[in-house]
């Protein structure tokens, strides 16, 4: 919710580089050397947000719709760890 409410704080990959990649619409993950920063909401929020399904990320401009869709997504999948959440796309495609 932090990332969706504060979209102006984050850059999109297409604005950072001009290469047409699969993740050009994702948020740019900032460079981080400290583990404290990597555990913070600014870094981990972008990482979690980028792993959301594309249709859910597109609703992030409307906070109310995003919140309802995010709640439904989390209730339907019931992730027990961040590793399980980060690997859910691999399990869906297979």
Secondary structure, DSSP 8 states (H G I E B T S, - for coil): -HHHHTGGGS-BHHHH-----TTTTSB-------HHHHHSHHHHHHHHHHTS-HHHHHGGGSHHHHHHHHHHHHHHH--SSHHHHHTHHHHHH-
